[in-house]
Amino acid sequence: MDTMTFSPGSSASRRHEATDAPGGGHAALRSRGRRWWRGPDDDPRWARPALLALLVATAAFYLINLTASGYANAFYSAAVQAGSQSWKAFFYGSSDAASSITVDKPPASLWLMALSVRVLGLSSFAILLPQVLMGVGTVGVVYAAVKRCTSAAAGLIAGAVMALTPVAVLMFRFNNPDALLTLLMALGAWATMRSIEKGSVRWMAIVGAFIGLGFLTKTLQVLLVVPFFGIAYLVAARTSLRRRVIGSIVGVAAMVLSAGWWIAVVELMPASMRPYIGGSQHNSFLELTFGYNGLGRINGNETGSVGGGGGGNVGGGWGETGLFRMFSSSIGGQISWLVPSALVLLVIGLVLRGRAPRTDLRRAAYLVWGGWLLVTTLTFSFMAGIFHEYYTVALAPAIAALVGIGAWEAWEHRDRSIGSVTLAAATAAAATWSFILLSRVESFGPLRIGVLAVGMAAALMLLTLRWMHRRAIPVVVAAALVAGLAGPAAYSVDTVATGHTGSIVTAGPSSGGSGGFGGGRPPGGMTGAMPGAPGGTTQQGGTTQQGGTTQQGQRGTTASGAPGGGIGGLLDASTASSAVVKALQQDASSYTWVAAAIGSQNAAGLQLGSELPVMAIGGFNGSDPSPTLAQFRQYVAQGKIHYFLAGGGMGGGMGGNGAGSQISSWVQQNFTAVTIDGQTFYDLTRPTSGS
């Protein structure tokens, strides 16, 4: 069996020595348990208070102005509302409490929000609070994982980078599944490091469980981190080759079990006893996983999608693909601030650990976090299907960890040229790239000059660390940190100060780029509402008027102003007026669905206003074959649906079967149109004469 090797003076080494000391292990653990606020005995006195301060500051920052986003992405908020009313809808992730169709993702992230709403009642705060807690948790996990192989100081740097990454600030205050996905991937990395350090098969099972839960959050995306988790364990775990192989197999088995139980229930349950699987064309979760949410995202062939890809480095609905996509005008400000520095630190870190023993924990950390960063970045850069800027939050923990670990590695070698040059290069790279990113936004002109000046001065001073007076060193280090974090912090402050609604949102101020749906516009110049849909939400400059209220600076909201009868659009829902809500609630107990609308966002606006089930015909895009015309006619004949909202949705575009369009035409030909507060509905209990 291989022996464990630790970096001299590292916290991992000190913990190992403490627990191996005769009679000292359990006593130390008991001591730590009594003084949790002070941390482990081998930590500096400032470490635990500093961590608690970081977590409290992160929570406070994320909670500021939280409810300005209202229901954020109404598509998911409606499913949360449904899950808070019906356990069946909760289990499947249904869009409505009567479970007509599911959202186009598995339901794990909805479960947490629905439980919050069950406890606190339906509100913006109840929906978004779990996301904030996930953000604080992710910061803590990144700190813990980095600290195990370096120091508390490195962990704090990594935690601060994580907390201030603009797209992370956005997603941990928004109700998309990406918040939970990011937390679970970070937990998987942390558990992988524990399994490597201990040579533990049990810890690999825990890794698999986290990945499986990530699959139930956003399907295949979580698998991007798996290859290097497994490689790092097989290479570096402190145990024999046989147990490393067994541990890898156990991890895969745990992953399959933790996700497979839910998939098996859904696939084996008769279709008549469960909701239709949204996003699929044949009512199959496996089809959704490997089609629309899987290979379709890579090659752009997504049946029922709303736009084409940009494969082959040509512009498409989701932006141009290519090696430098993450640095583009629309994506760079979301995530790329410290990517150049992270890559520099990763390369030098691997060089410095090149001759370390196989079980070196820090080199394993470079494999775990570096592999995560490279594989995910390359996938995002070249995927030709649906891609949104906020997907890049999945890179944030890896970037933060590499900056913390790599900076500490270089700091330990600061008395050698390779250490001081590495610190200087990482600082200069961060300052230079921040200057470029800040130059894309006119209002940040003065800040960019300060960042570049401070960063370059700090970089030059870092080259002279060996000859510098010790009292000057903290000032130089602080200047380097400020230069690296000032840009993302400015973007993050702007993000917190602004409400975000709709299906496509971005962090920070607009930089004028157009990668993907920059500014909330769908591909091909389409507006948020489909042709024939009404105004519902009107965006005028930086002011959005929605449901009679005004929200300044909303980003990701849709623009619509065409005449017609619909209420929302493809990318966002509008607030139903009090008159519409009153009409839906009248005699509501007599109906399974108080209304039906083409497209989930149109249905969501009505459902969140009335808190009653509204059927989303065709799912998110209105292109899923649920229900068919025959099924819808049967529901109407049975008196299960009261109103049909005119307009909205795609109804059959991008490969859908056109069921939505067929239903809309049939309704218009056979039922009486009524106008409620300027919105056109059809009363499905009042057929026209001769129908």
URGI-V685016 format. One record per residue. N is the residue number from 1. SS is DSSP state (H for helix, E for strand, C for the rest). Layout:
N&SS + N&SS
This chain:
1&C + 2&C + 3&C + 4&C + 5&C + 6&C + 7&C + 8&C + 9&C + 10&C + 11&H + 12&H + 13&H + 14&H + 15&H + 16&H + 17&H + 18&H + 19&H + 20&H + 21&C + 22&C + 23&C + 24&C + 25&H + 26&H + 27&H + 28&H + 29&H + 30&H + 31&H + 32&H + 33&H + 34&H + 35&C + 36&C + 37&C + 38&C + 39&C + 40&C + 41&C + 42&C + 43&C + 44&C + 45&H + 46&H + 47&H + 48&H + 49&H + 50&H + 51&H + 52&H + 53&H + 54&H + 55&H + 56&H + 57&H + 58&H + 59&H + 60&H + 61&H + 62&H + 63&H + 64&C + 65&C + 66&H + 67&H + 68&H + 69&H + 70&C + 71&C + 72&C + 73&C + 74&H + 75&H + 76&H + 77&H + 78&H + 79&H + 80&H + 81&H + 82&H + 83&H + 84&H + 85&H + 86&C + 87&H + 88&H + 89&H + 90&H + 91&H + 92&H + 93&C + 94&E + 95&C + 96&C + 97&C + 98&C + 99&C + 100&C + 101&E + 102&E + 103&C + 104&C + 105&C + 106&C + 107&C + 108&H + 109&H + 110&H + 111&H + 112&H + 113&H + 114&H + 115&H + 116&H + 117&H + 118&H + 119&H + 120&H + 121&C + 122&C + 123&C + 124&H + 125&H + 126&H + 127&H + 128&H + 129&H + 130&H + 131&H + 132&H + 133&H + 134&H + 135&H + 136&H + 137&H + 138&H + 139&H + 140&H + 141&H + 142&H + 143&H + 144&H + 145&H + 146&H + 147&H + 148&H + 149&H + 150&C + 151&C + 152&H + 153&H + 154&H + 155&H + 156&H + 157&H + 158&H + 159&H + 160&H + 161&H + 162&H + 163&H + 164&H + 165&C + 166&H + 167&H + 168&H + 169&H + 170&H + 171&H + 172&C + 173&C + 174&C + 175&C + 176&C + 177&C + 178&H + 179&H + 180&H + 181&H + 182&H + 183&H + 184&H + 185&H + 186&H + 187&H + 188&H + 189&H + 190&H + 191&H + 192&H + 193&H + 194&H + 195&H + 196&H + 197&H + 198&H + 199&C + 200&C + 201&H + 202&H + 203&H + 204&H + 205&H + 206&H + 207&H + 208&H + 209&H + 210&H + 211&H + 212&H + 213&H + 214&H + 215&H + 216&H + 217&H + 218&H + 219&H + 220&H + 221&H + 222&H + 223&H + 224&H + 225&H + 226&H + 227&H + 228&H + 229&H + 230&H + 231&H + 232&H + 233&H + 234&H + 235&H + 236&H + 237&C + 238&C + 239&C + 240&C + 241&H + 242&H + 243&H + 244&H + 245&H + 246&H + 247&H + 248&H + 249&H + 250&H + 251&H + 252&H + 253&H + 254&H + 255&H + 256&H + 257&H + 258&H + 259&H + 260&H + 261&H + 262&H + 263&H + 264&H + 265&H + 266&H + 267&H + 268&H + 269&C + 270&C + 271&H + 272&H + 273&H + 274&C + 275&C + 276&E + 277&C + 278&C + 279&C + 280&C + 281&C + 282&C + 283&C + 284&C + 285&H + 286&H + 287&H + 288&H + 289&H + 290&H + 291&H + 292&H + 293&H + 294&H + 295&H + 296&H + 297&H + 298&H + 299&H + 300&C + 301&C + 302&C + 303&C + 304&C + 305&C + 306&C + 307&C + 308&C + 309&C + 310&C + 311&H + 312&H + 313&H + 314&C + 315&C + 316&C + 317&C + 318&C + 319&C + 320&C + 321&C + 322&C + 323&C + 324&C + 325&H + 326&H + 327&H + 328&C + 329&C + 330&C + 331&C + 332&H + 333&H + 334&H + 335&H + 336&H + 337&H + 338&H + 339&H + 340&H + 341&H + 342&H + 343&H + 344&H + 345&H + 346&H + 347&H + 348&H + 349&H + 350&H + 351&H + 352&H + 353&C + 354&C + 355&C + 356&C + 357&C + 358&C + 359&C + 360&C + 361&H + 362&H + 363&H + 364&H + 365&H + 366&H + 367&H + 368&H + 369&H + 370&H + 371&H + 372&H + 373&H + 374&H + 375&H + 376&H + 377&H + 378&H + 379&H + 380&H + 381&H + 382&H + 383&C + 384&C + 385&C + 386&C + 387&C + 388&C + 389&H + 390&H + 391&H + 392&H + 393&H + 394&H + 395&H + 396&H + 397&H + 398&H + 399&H + 400&H + 401&H + 402&H + 403&H + 404&H + 405&H + 406&H + 407&H + 408&H + 409&H + 410&H + 411&H + 412&H + 413&C + 414&C + 415&C + 416&C + 417&H + 418&H + 419&H + 420&H + 421&H + 422&H + 423&H + 424&H + 425&H + 426&H + 427&H + 428&H + 429&H + 430&H + 431&H + 432&H + 433&H + 434&H + 435&H + 436&H + 437&H + 438&H + 439&H + 440&C + 441&C + 442&H + 443&H + 444&H + 445&H + 446&H + 447&H + 448&H + 449&H + 450&H + 451&H + 452&H + 453&H + 454&H + 455&H + 456&H + 457&H + 458&H + 459&H + 460&H + 461&H + 462&H + 463&C + 464&C + 465&H + 466&H + 467&H + 468&C + 469&C + 470&H + 471&H + 472&H + 473&H + 474&H + 475&H + 476&H + 477&H + 478&H + 479&H + 480&H + 481&H + 482&H + 483&H + 484&H + 485&H + 486&H + 487&H + 488&H + 489&H + 490&H + 491&H + 492&H + 493&H + 494&H + 495&H + 496&H + 497&C + 498&C + 499&C + 500&E + 501&C + 502&C + 503&C + 504&C + 505&C + 506&C + 507&C + 508&C + 509&C + 510&C + 511&C + 512&C + 513&C + 514&C + 515&C + 516&C + 517&C + 518&H + 519&H + 520&H + 521&C + 522&C + 523&H + 524&H + 525&H + 526&C + 527&C + 528&C + 529&C + 530&C + 531&C + 532&C + 533&C + 534&C + 535&C + 536&C + 537&E + 538&E + 539&E + 540&E + 541&C + 542&C + 543&E + 544&E + 545&E + 546&E + 547&C + 548&C + 549&E + 550&E + 551&E + 552&E + 553&C + 554&C + 555&E + 556&C + 557&C + 558&C + 559&C + 560&C + 561&C + 562&C + 563&C + 564&C + 565&C + 566&C + 567&C + 568&C + 569&C + 570&C + 571&C + 572&C + 573&C + 574&C + 575&C + 576&C + 577&C + 578&H + 579&H + 580&H + 581&H + 582&H + 583&H + 584&H + 585&H + 586&C + 587&C + 588&H + 589&H + 590&H + 591&C + 592&C + 593&E + 594&E + 595&E + 596&E + 597&E + 598&E + 599&C + 600&H + 601&H + 602&H + 603&H + 604&H + 605&H + 606&H + 607&H + 608&H + 609&H + 610&H + 611&C + 612&C + 613&C + 614&E + 615&E + 616&E + 617&E + 618&C + 619&C + 620&C + 621&C + 622&C + 623&C + 624&C + 625&C + 626&C + 627&C + 628&C + 629&H + 630&H + 631&H + 632&H + 633&H + 634&H + 635&H + 636&H + 637&H + 638&C + 639&C + 640&C + 641&E + 642&E + 643&E + 644&E + 645&E + 646&C + 647&C + 648&C + 649&C + 650&C + 651&C + 652&C + 653&C + 654&C + 655&C + 656&C + 657&C + 658&C + 659&H + 660&H + 661&H + 662&H + 663&H + 664&H + 665&H + 666&H + 667&H + 668&H + 669&H + 670&H + 671&E + 672&E + 673&E + 674&E + 675&E + 676&E + 677&C + 678&C + 679&E + 680&E + 681&E + 682&E + 683&E + 684&E + 685&E + 686&E + 687&E + 688&C + 689&C + 690&C + 691&C
